Amino acid sequence: MTEIDVAIPTSILQVESTLLLKTLRIHQVARTLGIFGVSKAFFYKDFETGLTEHREFVGLIRKQWEYFYTPPYLRRRLVPKSPLLKHVGILPPLRLDWFDVPRGLKPGDERVGYVFRKGGGFKVYVDSSRVFNATGDCREGLAVIRITDPEGKTAECLDKDFYKGPELRFTDSFKQLVEENRDARIVATSRYGRVPGFQELSSLASSNRVLILFGSPRRGLHDIARAEGVVLEELGDVWNTVPGQRVKTVRTEEALIITLGLVNHALKLKRI
């Protein structure tokens, strides 16, 4: 299966004047990437963003990402309070598949818990208040568990994969981003690119990994690349995924959901 990654500039937060508006934007990006099962989310510094400001944005994104992608029933236990999380409570939940679990526990129930080592064995938080003894092949961190005895408070660690959300990566420049991802097929989005046909979109299925690049609210990818001595066309494909737009600019998060929708549709049809 093709891994889909995306790269977005931290300057998407630069145009928002308050923590509330920045929080809404981070949540929108996190929700979109969760919908399409994106594997990695790269946030890069574009040439117009200062390093100090970029790192402030990195800290905010990292903290809120941790909150959004922690199961709601474990957040009180795993995510410390922070002024950066002031507005997260007003936002709708991401509702990843493994976020929805019953309140009650019965034998055979499977859920994601947080496994940790204690003494000579392992314990697991099954929610923010209950701690069970963990058996089986356990490793510390979030893991799928099966409830074996609710009354005796025991659960079994299972060797099951689950989608944790996109892995976060940060780079201090656009050039660093592309140099560190030469192994991926790179697709740059631009209103000046060509409109991809279905065959081009579905051809992504032949790559193990695809990295889709997005520009900033103020600068397109051609400007961002040129400022760092990079020729966009030499990186890979340059596609216009919003042809015929009737607005001056398409917001980064709007381009994100449109592009991922097109790519997802083509890849799924290719597999049928």
Backbone hydrogen bonds in HBPLUS format (Angstrom, degrees):
<---DONOR---> <-ACCEPTOR-->    atom                        ^
c    i                          cat <-CA-CA->   ^        H-A-AA   ^      H-
h    n   atom  resd res      DA  || num        DHA   H-A  angle D-A-AA Bond
n    s   type  num  typ     dist DA aas  dist angle  dist       angle   num
A0003-GLU N   A0208-ASN O   2.88 MM 205  6.11 176.5  1.89 140.0 140.9     1
A0210-VAL N   A0003-GLU O   2.80 MM 207  6.16 161.3  1.84 171.1 177.6     2
A0039-SER N   A0004-ILE O   2.90 MM  35  5.88 158.4  1.94 156.4 162.0     3
A0005-ASP N   A0210-VAL O   2.79 MM 205  6.04 166.7  1.81 170.2 173.5     4
A0212-ILE N   A0005-ASP O   2.94 MM 207  6.25 165.9  1.96 142.0 143.8     5
A0006-VAL N   A0040-LYS O   3.10 MM  34  6.54 159.5  2.14 159.4 164.3     6
A0042-PHE N   A0006-VAL O   2.84 MM  36  6.12 178.1  1.84 159.1 159.8     7
A0007-ALA N   A0212-ILE O   2.90 MM 205  6.21 143.6  2.04 160.3 157.2     8
A0214-PHE N   A0007-ALA O   2.98 MM 207  6.07 140.0  2.15 155.1 165.9     9
A0008-ILE N   A0042-PHE O   2.80 MM  34  6.21 160.2  1.83 160.0 162.8    10
A0044-TYR N   A0008-ILE O   3.00 MM  36  6.27 146.5  2.11 132.1 142.7    11
A0012-ILE N   A0009-PRO O   3.26 MM   3  6.16 158.5  2.30 122.2 122.7    12
A0010-THR N   A0044-TYR O   2.93 MM  34  5.92 155.0  1.99 150.8 154.2    13
A0013-LEU N   A0010-THR O   3.10 MM   3  6.19 173.5  2.10 128.6 130.6    14
A0014-GLN N   A0011-SER O   3.00 MM   3  4.73 148.6  2.10  96.1 105.9    15
A0016-GLU N   A0013-LEU O   3.24 MM   3  5.48 162.3  2.28 107.4 112.7    16
A0022-LYS N   A0018-THR O   3.05 MM   4  6.33 159.0  2.09 150.4 156.7    17
A0023-THR N   A0019-LEU O   2.83 MM   4  5.97 156.0  1.88 148.9 155.8    18
A0024-LEU N   A0020-LEU O   2.96 MM   4  6.26 156.0  2.02 150.0 156.2    19
A0025-ARG N   A0021-LEU O   3.13 MM   4  6.33 152.5  2.21 142.2 149.0    20
A0026-ILE N   A0022-LYS O   2.97 MM   4  6.26 162.5  2.01 154.3 158.6    21
A0027-HIS N   A0023-THR O   2.96 MM   4  6.08 163.6  1.98 151.1 156.0    22
A0028-GLN N   A0024-LEU O   2.99 MM   4  6.16 153.0  2.06 141.4 148.6    23
A0029-VAL N   A0025-ARG O   3.08 MM   4  6.35 160.3  2.12 150.1 154.3    24
A0030-ALA N   A0026-ILE O   2.89 MM   4  6.12 167.5  1.91 154.5 158.3    25
A0031-ARG N   A0027-HIS O   2.81 MM   4  5.95 162.2  1.84 153.8 158.5    26
A0032-THR N   A0028-GLN O   3.04 MM   4  6.19 162.9  2.07 145.7 150.2    27
A0033-LEU N   A0029-VAL O   2.98 MM   4  6.20 168.9  1.99 158.2 160.8    28
A0034-GLY N   A0030-ALA O   2.98 MM   4  6.08 150.2  2.07 144.0 152.5    29
A0035-ILE N   A0031-ARG O   2.97 MM   4  6.21 153.3  2.05 149.5 156.1    30
A0036-PHE N   A0032-THR O   3.35 MM   4  6.67 157.0  2.41 149.9 153.7    31
A0038-VAL N   A0033-LEU O   3.06 MM   5  5.26 162.2  2.10 152.0 153.5    32
A0037-GLY N   A0034-GLY O   3.24 MM   3  5.02 157.9  2.29  98.3 104.9    33
A0167-GLU N   A0039-SER O   2.79 MM 128  6.21 163.6  1.82 146.5 143.2    34
A0041-ALA N   A0167-GLU O   2.85 MM 126  5.99 163.2  1.88 149.0 152.2    35
A0169-ARG N   A0041-ALA O   2.97 MM 128  6.09 152.1  2.05 155.5 150.0    36
A0043-PHE N   A0169-ARG O   2.92 MM 126  6.36 153.9  1.99 148.9 155.5    37
A0171-THR N   A0043-PHE O   3.10 MM 128  6.47 154.8  2.17 145.2 148.3    38
A0045-LYS N   A0171-THR O   3.19 MM 126  6.54 129.8  2.46 132.8 146.7    39
A0049-THR N   A0046-ASP O   3.16 MM   3  5.69 166.5  2.18 119.0 123.2    40
A0054-HIS N   A0050-GLY O   2.86 MM   4  6.06 162.5  1.90 154.5 160.3    41
A0055-ARG N   A0051-LEU O   2.96 MM   4  6.16 157.9  2.01 147.9 153.0    42
A0056-GLU N   A0052-THR O   3.02 MM   4  6.32 143.4  2.16 142.6 153.0    43
A0056-GLU N   A0053-GLU O   3.12 MM   3  5.02 121.0  2.49  92.8 107.9    44
A0057-PHE N   A0053-GLU O   2.97 MM   4  6.31 155.9  2.03 151.9 158.1    45
A0058-VAL N   A0054-HIS O   2.87 MM   4  6.19 151.1  1.95 146.4 155.4    46
A0059-GLY N   A0055-ARG O   3.04 MM   4  6.22 159.0  2.08 143.2 147.2    47
A0060-LEU N   A0056-GLU O   3.12 MM   4  6.41 156.8  2.17 146.4 152.3    48
A0061-ILE N   A0057-PHE O   2.85 MM   4  6.07 169.9  1.86 158.3 161.0    49
A0062-ARG N   A0058-VAL O   2.88 MM   4  5.98 167.3  1.90 153.2 157.3    50
A0063-LYS N   A0059-GLY O   3.09 MM   4  6.16 163.8  2.12 144.1 148.3    51
A0064-GLN N   A0060-LEU O   3.00 MM   4  6.15 169.5  2.01 154.4 157.5    52
A0065-TRP N   A0061-ILE O   2.80 MM   4  5.78 154.2  1.87 150.5 158.3    53
A0066-GLU N   A0062-ARG O   3.08 MM   4  6.22 157.9  2.13 144.3 149.4    54
A0067-TYR N   A0063-LYS O   3.27 MM   4  6.60 152.9  2.35 140.2 146.9    55
A0068-PHE N   A0064-GLN O   2.90 MM   4  6.16 172.4  1.90 158.5 159.2    56
A0069-TYR N   A0065-TRP O   2.96 MM   4  6.02 161.1  2.00 154.9 159.0    57
A0070-THR N   A0067-TYR O   3.32 MM   3  5.44 169.1  2.34 109.5 111.0    58
A0074-LEU N   A0071-PRO O   2.83 MM   3  5.42 164.8  1.86 125.2 129.5    59
A0128-SER N   A0073-TYR O   2.75 MM  55  5.89 111.3  2.23 166.6 171.0    60
A0077-ARG N   A0074-LEU O   3.09 MM   3  5.44 130.5  2.35 106.0 118.9    61
A0078-LEU N   A0074-LEU O   2.95 MM   4  6.10 154.4  2.02 155.8 164.2    62
A0079-VAL N   A0075-ARG O   2.85 MM   4  5.18 165.7  1.87 144.9 147.4    63
A0085-LEU N   A0082-SER O   2.96 MM   3  5.46 162.1  1.99 115.2 121.1    64
A0086-LYS N   A0083-PRO O   3.32 MM   3  5.25 154.5  2.39 111.0 109.6    65
A0088-VAL N   A0085-LEU O   3.31 MM   3  5.47 156.5  2.37 108.6 115.2    66
A0090-ILE N   A0087-HIS O   3.24 MM   3  6.01 164.1  2.26 122.3 126.0    67
A0091-LEU N   A0088-VAL O   3.20 MM   3  5.60 164.0  2.22 114.3 119.2    68
A0099-PHE N   A0096-LEU O   2.89 MM   3  5.27 164.8  1.92 118.7 123.4    69
A0109-ASP N   A0106-LYS O   3.10 MM   3  5.84 164.5  2.13 146.5 148.1    70
A0108-GLY N   A0147-ILE O   2.75 MM  39  5.38 168.6  1.76 163.7 160.1    71
A0147-ILE N   A0109-ASP O   2.80 MM  38  5.33 163.2  1.82 159.0 163.7    72
A0111-ARG N   A0145-ILE O   3.08 MM  34  5.65 152.6  2.16 149.8 158.1    73
A0145-ILE N   A0111-ARG O   2.80 MM  34  5.65 168.0  1.81 171.1 173.5    74
A0113-GLY N   A0143-ALA O   2.88 MM  30  5.64 161.2  1.92 167.9 164.8    75
A0143-ALA N   A0113-GLY O   2.96 MM  30  5.64 156.2  2.02 156.4 162.8    76
A0114-TYR N   A0125-TYR O   3.08 MM  11  5.07 157.3  2.14 136.6 142.4    77
A0125-TYR N   A0114-TYR O   2.83 MM  11  5.07 159.5  1.87 143.8 144.9    78
A0115-VAL N   A0141-GLY O   2.91 MM  26  5.17 168.4  1.92 139.7 136.2    79
A0141-GLY N   A0115-VAL O   2.85 MM  26  5.17 161.8  1.89 144.0 143.0    80
A0116-PHE N   A0123-LYS O   2.87 MM   7  5.44 163.6  1.90 149.4 153.0    81
A0123-LYS N   A0116-PHE O   2.80 MM   7  5.44 167.8  1.82 167.9 171.9    82
A0118-LYS N   A0121-GLY O   2.91 MM   3  5.63 165.5  1.93 140.0 144.9    83
A0121-GLY N   A0118-LYS O   3.12 MM   3  5.63 161.1  2.16 134.9 134.4    84
A0134-ALA N   A0122-PHE O   3.01 MM  12  5.25 169.7  2.02 135.6 132.2    85
A0124-VAL N   A0132-PHE O   2.90 MM   8  5.31 148.5  2.00 150.0 154.1    86
A0132-PHE N   A0124-VAL O   2.90 MM   8  5.31 167.5  1.92 154.9 155.9    87
A0126-VAL N   A0130-ARG O   3.13 MM   4  5.86 152.4  2.21 147.1 155.3    88
A0133-ASN N   A0153-LYS O   2.87 MM  20  6.21 165.3  1.89 153.3 148.9    89
A0155-ALA N   A0133-ASN O   2.91 MM  22  6.24 150.0  2.00 166.9 174.6    90
A0135-THR N   A0155-ALA O   2.91 MM  20  6.32 149.7  2.00 150.8 160.7    91
A0157-CYS N   A0135-THR O   2.87 MM  22  6.09 172.7  1.88 160.2 159.9    92
A0138-CYS N   A0136-GLY O   3.11 MM   2  5.76 118.7  2.50 109.3  93.2    93
A0158-LEU N   A0144-VAL O   2.94 MM  14  5.58 167.5  1.96 159.5 155.6    94
A0146-ARG N   A0156-GLU O   2.80 MM  10  5.10 152.3  1.88 143.0 152.5    95
A0156-GLU N   A0146-ARG O   2.79 MM  10  5.10 161.8  1.82 147.9 152.0    96
A0148-THR N   A0154-THR O   3.14 MM   6  5.74 158.0  2.19 132.1 137.1    97
A0149-ASP N   A0154-THR O   3.24 MM   5  5.18 167.7  2.26 139.1 136.1    98
A0153-LYS N   A0149-ASP O   2.78 MM   4  5.68 109.7  2.28 140.1 157.7    99
A0154-THR N   A0149-ASP O   3.06 MM   5  5.18 156.5  2.12 134.4 141.7   100
A0177-LEU N   A0173-SER O   3.20 MM   4  6.39 153.8  2.27 136.0 143.0   101
A0178-VAL N   A0174-PHE O   3.10 MM   4  6.49 161.6  2.13 158.0 159.6   102
A0179-GLU N   A0175-LYS O   2.96 MM   4  6.09 159.9  2.00 151.8 158.1   103
A0180-GLU N   A0176-GLN O   3.03 MM   4  6.05 150.1  2.12 147.7 154.1   104
A0181-ASN N   A0178-VAL O   3.21 MM   3  5.11 155.1  2.27  98.1 105.6   105
A0184-ALA N   A0181-ASN O   3.17 MM   3  5.67 163.9  2.19 113.0 118.0   106
A0185-ARG N   A0209-ARG O   2.97 MM  24  6.29 174.6  1.97 152.8 151.5   107
A0211-LEU N   A0185-ARG O   2.87 MM  26  6.10 161.4  1.91 150.0 155.3   108
A0237-ASP N   A0186-ILE O   3.19 MM  51  6.57 137.7  2.38 164.2 158.3   109
A0187-VAL N   A0211-LEU O   2.90 MM  24  6.20 162.9  1.93 155.7 157.3   110
A0213-LEU N   A0187-VAL O   2.78 MM  26  6.14 162.0  1.81 156.3 162.4   111
A0188-ALA N   A0237-ASP O   2.80 MM  49  6.11 173.1  1.81 159.3 158.7   112
A0239-TRP N   A0188-ALA O   2.80 MM  51  6.20 155.5  1.86 171.4 174.1   113
A0189-THR N   A0213-LEU O   3.17 MM  24  6.08 147.3  2.28 141.4 149.0   114
A0190-SER N   A0239-TRP O   2.92 MM  49  5.95 158.0  1.97 141.7 145.6   115
A0193-GLY N   A0190-SER O   3.09 MM   3  5.20 166.1  2.11 107.6 111.0   116
A0194-ARG N   A0238-VAL O   3.18 MM  44  6.62 145.4  2.31 152.2 142.1   117
A0240-ASN N   A0194-ARG O   2.86 MM  46  5.38 160.3  1.90 123.8 127.7   118
A0201-LEU N   A0197-GLY O   3.03 MM   4  6.33 164.8  2.05 156.3 160.6   119
A0202-SER N   A0198-PHE O   2.82 MM   4  5.98 168.8  1.83 157.2 160.4   120
A0203-SER N   A0199-GLN O   2.95 MM   4  5.96 127.0  2.24 133.5 146.6   121
A0203-SER N   A0200-GLU O   3.23 MM   3  5.07 133.5  2.46  90.9 103.6   122
A0204-LEU N   A0201-LEU O   3.24 MM   3  5.90 163.8  2.27 113.6 118.5   123
A0205-ALA N   A0202-SER O   3.09 MM   3  5.82 163.5  2.11 117.7 122.3   124
A0206-SER N   A0203-SER O   3.07 MM   3  5.73 164.7  2.10 117.4 121.9   125
A0207-SER N   A0204-LEU O   3.04 MM   3  5.55 165.4  2.07 116.2 120.7   126
A0216-SER N   A0219-ARG O   2.88 MM   3  5.15 139.2  2.05 164.0 168.8   127
A0224-ILE N   A0220-GLY O   3.14 MM   4  6.43 163.7  2.17 151.9 156.9   128
A0225-ALA N   A0221-LEU O   2.82 MM   4  5.86 166.6  1.84 150.6 154.4   129
A0226-ARG N   A0222-HIS O   2.94 MM   4  5.96 165.3  1.96 145.8 150.7   130
A0227-ALA N   A0223-ASP O   3.06 MM   4  6.13 155.3  2.13 146.7 152.2   131
A0228-GLU N   A0225-ALA O   3.00 MM   3  5.43 147.1  2.11 109.6 119.4   132
A0230-VAL N   A0225-ALA O   2.89 MM   5  4.81 164.9  1.92 139.3 136.0   133
A0229-GLY N   A0226-ARG O   3.08 MM   3  5.01 166.9  2.09 109.4 110.1   134
A0234-GLU N   A0231-VAL O   2.99 MM   3  5.51 144.5  2.12 112.6 123.1   135
A0235-LEU N   A0232-LEU O   3.04 MM   3  5.53 160.2  2.08 114.5 120.8   136
A0254-GLU N   A0251-ARG O   2.97 MM   3  5.14 127.7  2.25 101.0 115.8   137
A0255-ALA N   A0251-ARG O   2.91 MM   4  6.28 161.9  1.94 161.9 166.8   138
A0256-LEU N   A0252-THR O   2.89 MM   4  6.09 145.0  2.02 144.0 154.9   139
A0257-ILE N   A0253-GLU O   3.29 MM   4  6.45 162.3  2.33 138.1 139.6   140
A0258-ILE N   A0254-GLU O   3.10 MM   4  6.29 161.6  2.14 152.0 157.6   141
A0259-THR N   A0255-ALA O   2.91 MM   4  5.86 167.2  1.93 147.1 151.4   142
A0260-LEU N   A0256-LEU O   2.99 MM   4  6.05 169.4  2.00 151.4 154.9   143
A0261-GLY N   A0257-ILE O   3.04 MM   4  5.90 144.1  2.17 130.9 140.5   144
A0262-LEU N   A0258-ILE O   3.09 MM   4  6.39 156.4  2.14 148.3 153.6   145
A0263-VAL N   A0259-THR O   2.95 MM   4  6.22 169.3  1.97 158.0 160.7   146
A0264-ASN N   A0260-LEU O   2.86 MM   4  5.82 162.8  1.89 143.1 148.9   147
A0265-HIS N   A0261-GLY O   3.04 MM   4  6.09 161.0  2.07 143.7 149.0   148
A0266-ALA N   A0262-LEU O   3.04 MM   4  6.26 165.3  2.07 151.5 155.1   149
A0267-LEU N   A0263-VAL O   2.94 MM   4  6.11 166.3  1.96 156.2 160.0   150
A0268-LYS N   A0264-ASN O   2.95 MM   4  6.05 160.3  1.99 150.3 155.6   151
A0269-LEU N   A0265-HIS O   3.05 MM   4  6.21 161.5  2.08 149.0 153.9   152
A0270-LYS N   A0266-ALA O   2.97 MM   4  6.08 147.2  2.08 142.6 152.1   153
A0271-ARG N   A0267-LEU O   3.27 MM   4  6.51 137.3  2.46 138.7 147.8   154
A0271-ARG N   A0268-LYS O   3.21 MM   3  5.32 132.6  2.45  96.4 108.1   155
A0272-ILE N   A0269-LEU O   3.20 MM   3  5.23 142.1  2.35  97.6 108.2   156
